[in-house]
Amino acid sequence: MNLLHGRWLQPSLTVMKQRMVIVSLVGAMSALLVLIPASGGSALSASSNPVRVAAVGDIACKNLPANNRSVCQYDDVANTIADGGYDKLLLLGDIQYEYGEYQNYIENYDVYWGQLLPITAPSAGNHDWGTEGAEGYFRYFGDLAPGPWYSYDLANSWHVVTLDSTLCGAGGTECRPGSAQYEWMKADLEQNSSQCTIAVWHHPRWDWLKYQKADWTQAYELRRTAALYRLAYRQGVDILLAGHNHNYSRWMPADPDGAYDPDRGITQFVSGAGGRNLNGFGNFHTQPDTFARGQSKAFGFVELRLFDGYWESSWMSADGQPRYIDDAEGSCH
């Protein structure tokens, strides 16, 4: 696996020069798109035909966006995704603050993100469960959210399993072997014949928090999905997409104990900069060993390009936000 480094880019520089070159050909030939990694790796042509996915969580305030560039900028994120022509949008929970009321979905989230419903696959977060039975979430998304957990296949060799980490409870007591969600996930992955698999849930398995070493942080936040992660690892899941922390981070492939595992480890992305507000990371003394790259200055989302047997990723700052570059790639297990 070749994981490329992230870096900040001044707004005056041209991001497109580092990511792609579009060559227009005259006559019957169509445009040829050549992707050029920021550093290292080989170029891939458009004939590889990837599925392009945007993934993000922690999105809409209970009021419409205003001029404060550090909070409630979910309109910019939605418009950047809409302009990108993505095949699928994966929502990583905490979609509507503060308590996921249906009226707030209609008056806030839907105003900017409703245009993306045809490509949306949602997952719920703890704020979406702020109403009894997550009524606002399920009412708004309807058939797009067939239950707290569900799965589907994408157009090529990819399978996506969507779960609900909020229902795991503190310490993950409700997602241990024998629980309804665990056993459903186990059966789904055992029947999965796709070459590559993505797991989606709200709370990250790994994170770099301000209270990283506190017992309550470990129990309430990080151990919540430990059993699901162990099962995902055993069943060969390649990528985990989570939100909850309002920033962006990419993690080295890791085993269930958090040790670097380049062969079978799951690569986690935390993409929680969807517009609500931004959170900083913890003290540098507590940075986990498998933390690869991240930023907490810009709203935006993760872009995944899913090929047959491998993937590429890029952090995408929303229009008007500080530019940050982090590109990576990996092969399926």
N, C-alpha and C positions, 0 to 999 in steps of 0.2 A: 504494500500500500504506500502511495506517495501522497503525503499531506503537505500542501503548500502553505507558505506563511502569509499572515495577514499584515496589513499596513494601512495607515491613513493616507489619503490622497487629497491634496489641496484642490478646492473647487475649480481653480483655473486650469488644471490639467484635464485631459480628455480621457475618461475612463474607457471609452470604446476602443481607443488605440491599444490598450493593454489586453482587452478581452476578445475582440473580434475584428476581422477585416471583411467587409462586404465588397465583393467584386461583381459589378454588373456586366453581363455579357450581352452582346447585340444579337438580334435575330431570334431564332426559335429556342435558343438556350435560355434557361431561367437563371436567376441569380445564384451564384455559388457562395455558400456561407462557410467560412473556415474559422473555427474556434482556435485561438492561440492562447494557451495558458499564460498566467502572469509570469511564471518561471518554471522551467522544466516541463517534462511531459511531451507528448506528441500531439500534433494537430488532428482534429477530427472533422470530417466533412458532414454536411447536412444529410447525406445519404444514410448516415447512421440513425436518423429519425428518432431522436429521444422524445420521451414524454416530459414536458416541462411543467414543473410543479412549484407553486408558491406556498410556503408554510409560515404561519404566524399566529400568535395568540395575544391576549391581554390588550383588548382593542378599544371599545367605545366607552366614552364617559357618559354620565347621566345628563349631559348637556351637550349642545352642539359645539364644534371647534370654534376657538377665538384666535386672538393674535399672540397668545403666549406660546412661543415655539418649543417650550419644554414640557407641555402637557396638552392632552386632548387634541393631538394632531392626527387622528385616525382617518380624516378625509384625505390627507396627502398619501398615506399608505395605500388606501383603497384605490385612489386614482392611478398611482404608480403601477399597481398590480393590473388594473384594468387596461392600461396602456401597453402592458407587456405581452398580452395575447397568450396567457397561460392555459394549459390544458386542464389543470386541476388546482383547486385552492383547498388546502388542509388547514382548518381552524383548530388551534391548540388549547382552547379553553379560556375562560374569563373573557368571553366575547362581549358581554354587556354588563357594565358596572351600574350601581354598586351591587344589586341583588338579582339581576337578571329578570326584572319585571318585563312582561310582554309589552306594555306601553312604551317603556324605554327602548326596547328593541325596535319598535315601529318609529318612534320619534327621533332616534339617534343612530343606531347601527344601520338600520335599513336605508336611511337617507343616502349614505355613501356606499355601503357594501351590498345593498340589495341588487345592484347591477351584476354582482358576481355570483348570485345564487345558482345559475345554471351549471357552474363548475365547482360548487362548494360541497365539501365533506366535513361536517362539524364534529367536534368533541367538546364535552362540557368541562368547565373548571369549577372551583369552589364558589366563585361569585355567581356563576350560573345556577348553582344550587341554593342561592339565597332565598328563593321562593319555594314553597312547599312542592316537593316532587319535581323541582326544576321546571315548573309549569310554563314559565315564559319561554324558556329555551325550546322545549318540545313543541309548544304551540307555534312558535315562529318558524322553526325549521321543518315541521311536519314530516313528510316522508323522507326528507334528507337526513333525519336523525331517527332511524327506525328503533332505537333503543339506546341504553347507556353504552352498550358495546355492539359492534357489528364489523363486518369485513367485506372486502370487494377486491377485484382484480383490475389492474390498469391494462392499457392496450397491448403492452408487450409482456415481458417476463416478470412483472412485479405484482406482489400481493400486499395489501394494506390491511392491518388489523387495528381497529380503533377501540380504545378502552377508556375506563373512567376511574382515574386515580383518586378522585374525591371520595368515592364510595369505598375505597380501601381503608379509610380511617387512619388515625394517628398510629404510627408503627406498623401499618399494613395488616392489622389484625383481621380485616374483612376480605383480604385477597390472598390468604394462604391456601395451600392445597386443600381441596374439599369445598372451598367457597364457590359460589355460583359463577363468579367472573373468572376465577382461575381455571375451573374445569371447562368452561366454554372456550377460553383461549387455548387451552391444551388440546381440545378436540379440533378446533379450527386449524391450528398449526400442524397437527398430525395429518390432517386431510389436505393440507396445502401442497400442491405440486409445482408451484412457481419457483423459479430459480432464485429470486431475490425477494426479500420481505422487509417492509417498514412497519414499525409499531408506533402508534400515536397515543399519547396520553398527556395530561396537564402537568403533573408534578415531576420534575426531573429526578432521575436516580442519582445523578451527581450534580453538584453545584458548588459555587464559590460565594458564600454568603458572609454578611457582616458578622454574624454570630456562628461562624463555621464550627467551632468546637463545643458549643453549648449542647447539653444533653437534649433539651427540648427541640433544638434545631434538627438533630439527628433523628429523633423519634417522629416529630410531626412532619418534617419535610422529606428527608432523604431515605429513611427506611420504609416509607409508605409504599413504595413500589418494588421493594427488594425481591419479593417472591415472584412478581410478574417478570422482573428483569432476569432472574435466574432461569425461569421457564423460557423466556425469549432467547436467551443465550443457548440453552440446551437444544432448542428447536431451530437454531441457525438464523435468527433475525439479524439483519445487516445494519439497519439504521433505526434509531429512536428519535422521534421528534417530540419535544416538550416545550412548555411555556413557563408560566408562573413567576419566574424572576424577570423583571422588566428590563432586559438587556439582551445581548446576543453573545452566545459562546458556542464554540465547537470543541469537542472532546476527543481525545485519542481513543481508538478502539479498546474496550476494556472488558474483562471478565466480571463475573458477579461479585468478586471481592474488590473490584476497583483497580486491579493490576492491568498494566498494558499488555494487550494480547493482539498482535498484528494479524494473526491467522484466523481466529474465530471471534474476536472481540466485537462488540456492538459500538458503532460510532454514534454518539449522542450529539444532537443540536438542541440548544435552548434558544428559542425564537420568541421572546416575550416583549418585543419592542413595537407592538402593533398600534400604539398611539396613545394609550392611557397616560403613562408617565414613565420615566426612566429611573432605574435603580443602579447604584454603583456596586462594585465588587467588594470583597472583604480585604482585610489587611494582607500585604504581600507575604507575610510570614505564614499565612494559612492557605496559600494557593495550593490546590490539589495537584499531585504529580501528573495526572492525565489531562489537566486543563491545557488545551492547545492554543486557542486564540479567542479573543472576544473584545467587545466594545460596549460602552454604556452612554455614548454621546449622541447617537442618532437613532431615530425611529426608522423602521424598515422591516425586512423579512428575509427569509432564506429561500433561495432559488435552488431547486434540484433538477438536474437533467438526467433522466433515467434511461439508460441504454440496456441492451440485452447483455446481462451479466456484469455490468458495472455502472457506476454513477459519478457524476460531477456535481459540485455545489459551489455557490457563490453567495456572499452576503450582498444584499441590495438595499442601499439607503433610499428612503423615500425622496421624492423630488423636494428640493429646498432644504434637505438635511445634510449635515456634514458627511463627506464621502469617506468610506472605509472599505478597503479591499481585503477580502479573505476568500481564497479559492482553494478547493480540495478535490480529491478524487479517490475512489476506492473500488475494489472488485468484490463481487458477491461471494459468499462462502460456498 
